[in-house]
Amino acid sequence: MSVDIIASFLPWILFSVIPVHNRGQLIFTLLFLLIFAILTSFKQLKKAFILPWATVIFFALMSIIIIVLKQYWVTHYLGVLANFVLWVIASGSLVVNKPFTAQYAREQVSKDKWQTDTFIFINKKLTLILSLFFTFSLVVSVLRLFLPQFNHWIFQSLQWSSMLVAIWLCVWFPKWYRRSRRKYESISN
């Protein structure tokens, strides 16, 4: 997993950990994350990477809805909306057969490998792993809305532990797959 993709997820990660206790803090957080997303992903924004663009659009839209239009009821659903957007990015890119992780992977490997079976397979699986994680996070955030009697740390722990597993899988899987494929090819030759 490249540093660029982690940087692209950083606004979302910060959004989930920055404590927000009132509207003033929420407004500051939304504006900070919007600016942060633009500054940390400027290179990818110029290259039309889907994740940074969706990030900027999400934080800009939420800022407009909450700050300008004063639709504060939306704040209650921000966790669900954020997880839904991330799920749409990952799942949507799989549906159109253009896994968003490939945009980052192309910056790590030479152009002659972009169309190889290994490159395509790894990126489809990485995007699928992330899509499954976002699905799980979306379900947890919806449950959090409907089960307020449960301690919020239970939901937070579920989301954070699953995120750590997803990150670990995204780092481990490409190395494992390439190693296994080489081993298989050497046996079959």
C-alpha positions as CSV (number, residue, x, y, z in Angstrom):
1,M,0.0,0.0,0.0
2,S,1.6,3.3,-1.1
3,V,2.1,6.4,1.0
4,D,-0.1,8.3,-1.5
5,I,-3.2,6.1,-0.9
6,I,-2.7,6.4,2.9
7,A,-2.5,10.2,2.5
8,S,-5.7,10.1,0.5
9,F,-7.4,8.2,3.3
10,L,-6.0,10.5,6.0
11,P,-8.8,13.1,6.0
12,W,-11.3,10.2,6.5
13,I,-9.3,8.7,9.3
14,L,-8.9,12.1,11.0
15,F,-12.7,12.7,10.5
16,S,-13.3,9.6,12.5
17,V,-11.0,10.4,15.4
18,I,-11.2,14.2,15.9
19,P,-13.6,14.7,18.8
20,V,-16.4,17.1,17.9
21,H,-18.6,18.3,20.7
22,N,-20.3,21.3,19.3
23,R,-21.1,23.1,16.0
24,G,-18.1,25.3,16.2
25,Q,-15.8,22.3,16.4
26,L,-17.7,20.6,13.6
27,I,-17.4,23.6,11.3
28,F,-13.7,24.0,12.1
29,T,-13.1,20.2,11.5
30,L,-15.0,20.2,8.1
31,L,-13.1,23.2,6.9
32,F,-9.8,22.0,8.2
33,L,-10.3,18.5,6.5
34,L,-11.4,20.1,3.3
35,I,-8.2,22.2,3.1
36,F,-6.1,19.3,4.4
37,A,-7.5,17.0,1.7
38,I,-6.7,19.5,-1.0
39,L,-3.1,20.1,0.2
40,T,-2.2,16.5,0.9
41,S,-3.7,15.1,-2.4
42,F,-3.0,18.0,-4.8
43,K,-0.9,15.7,-7.1
44,Q,-3.7,13.1,-7.2
45,L,-6.4,15.7,-7.7
46,K,-4.5,17.0,-10.8
47,K,-4.4,13.4,-12.1
48,A,-8.2,12.9,-11.5
49,F,-7.8,10.2,-8.9
50,I,-11.3,9.2,-7.7
51,L,-10.6,9.0,-3.9
52,P,-9.2,12.5,-3.5
53,W,-11.9,14.0,-5.6
54,A,-14.6,12.3,-3.7
55,T,-13.0,13.4,-0.5
56,V,-12.8,17.1,-1.5
57,I,-16.4,16.9,-2.8
58,F,-17.7,15.3,0.4
59,F,-16.1,17.8,2.8
60,A,-17.0,20.8,0.5
61,L,-20.6,19.6,0.3
62,M,-20.9,18.9,4.0
63,S,-19.4,22.3,4.7
64,I,-22.0,24.0,2.4
65,I,-24.9,22.0,3.8
66,I,-23.9,22.6,7.5
67,I,-22.3,26.1,7.4
68,V,-24.0,27.9,4.6
69,L,-27.5,26.2,4.5
70,K,-27.5,25.6,8.3
71,Q,-28.9,22.1,7.9
72,Y,-27.7,20.9,11.2
73,W,-29.8,17.7,11.2
74,V,-27.2,16.3,8.7
75,T,-24.6,16.2,11.5
76,H,-26.4,13.2,13.1
77,Y,-25.8,11.2,9.9
78,L,-22.2,12.2,9.0
79,G,-20.7,8.9,10.0
80,V,-23.2,7.0,7.8
81,L,-22.7,9.4,4.9
82,A,-18.9,9.2,5.1
83,N,-18.9,5.4,5.2
84,F,-21.4,5.3,2.4
85,V,-19.3,7.6,0.2
86,L,-16.2,5.4,0.8
87,W,-18.3,2.2,0.0
88,V,-19.5,3.8,-3.2
89,I,-16.0,4.6,-4.3
90,A,-14.7,1.1,-3.7
91,S,-17.7,-0.9,-4.8
92,G,-18.5,1.4,-7.7
93,S,-14.9,1.2,-9.1
94,L,-15.3,-2.6,-8.9
95,V,-18.6,-2.6,-10.7
96,V,-17.1,-0.5,-13.6
97,N,-14.1,-2.8,-13.6
98,K,-11.6,0.0,-12.7
99,P,-10.5,-0.7,-9.1
100,F,-9.5,2.7,-7.6
101,T,-6.4,1.2,-6.0
102,A,-5.0,0.7,-9.5
103,Q,-4.6,4.5,-9.8
104,Y,-2.1,4.4,-6.9
105,A,-0.5,1.1,-7.9
106,R,0.3,2.5,-11.4
107,E,2.6,5.1,-9.7
108,Q,4.5,2.2,-8.1
109,V,5.2,-0.1,-11.1
110,S,6.3,0.4,-14.6
111,K,3.8,0.9,-17.4
112,D,4.5,-2.5,-18.9
113,K,2.9,-4.2,-15.8
114,W,-0.3,-2.3,-15.8
115,Q,-2.2,-4.8,-18.0
116,T,-0.7,-8.0,-16.5
117,D,-3.0,-10.5,-14.9
118,T,-1.1,-10.1,-11.6
119,F,-1.5,-6.3,-11.5
120,I,-5.2,-6.4,-12.3
121,F,-5.9,-9.3,-10.0
122,I,-4.1,-7.7,-7.0
123,N,-5.9,-4.4,-7.5
124,K,-9.3,-6.0,-7.8
125,K,-8.7,-8.0,-4.6
126,L,-7.4,-4.9,-2.7
127,T,-10.4,-2.9,-3.8
128,L,-12.7,-5.7,-2.8
129,I,-11.0,-5.9,0.6
130,L,-11.6,-2.2,1.1
131,S,-15.1,-2.4,-0.2
132,L,-15.9,-5.2,2.4
133,F,-14.3,-3.0,5.1
134,F,-16.4,0.0,4.1
135,T,-19.5,-2.2,4.0
136,F,-18.8,-3.4,7.5
137,S,-18.1,0.2,8.7
138,L,-21.3,1.4,7.0
139,V,-23.3,-1.3,8.8
140,V,-21.6,-0.4,12.1
141,S,-22.4,3.3,11.7
142,V,-26.0,2.5,10.9
143,L,-26.3,0.3,13.9
144,R,-24.8,3.1,16.0
145,L,-27.7,5.3,14.9
146,F,-30.3,2.7,15.8
147,L,-28.7,1.4,19.0
148,P,-27.7,4.5,20.9
149,Q,-28.1,2.6,24.2
150,F,-24.8,0.8,23.5
151,N,-21.6,2.4,24.4
152,H,-20.1,4.3,21.4
153,W,-16.7,2.7,22.2
154,I,-18.1,-0.7,21.2
155,F,-18.9,0.6,17.7
156,Q,-15.6,2.6,17.5
157,S,-13.6,-0.5,18.5
158,L,-15.3,-2.5,15.8
159,Q,-14.6,0.0,13.2
160,W,-10.9,0.6,14.2
161,S,-10.1,-3.1,14.6
162,S,-11.6,-3.8,11.2
163,M,-9.7,-0.9,9.7
164,L,-6.4,-2.3,11.1
165,V,-7.3,-5.7,9.6
166,A,-8.1,-4.1,6.2
167,I,-4.8,-2.1,6.2
168,W,-2.8,-5.2,7.1
169,L,-4.5,-7.2,4.4
170,C,-3.8,-4.5,1.8
171,V,-0.1,-4.5,2.8
172,W,0.2,-8.3,3.1
173,F,-1.9,-9.6,0.2
174,P,0.1,-8.2,-2.8
175,K,3.4,-9.5,-1.4
176,W,1.8,-12.9,-0.6
177,Y,0.1,-13.2,-4.0
178,R,3.3,-12.3,-6.0
179,R,5.3,-14.7,-3.9
180,S,2.8,-17.5,-4.4
181,R,2.4,-16.9,-8.1
182,R,6.2,-17.0,-8.6
183,K,6.4,-20.2,-6.6
184,Y,3.5,-21.8,-8.6
185,E,5.1,-20.7,-11.9
186,S,8.5,-22.1,-10.9
187,I,6.9,-25.5,-10.0
188,S,4.9,-25.7,-13.2
189,N,7.9,-24.9,-15.4
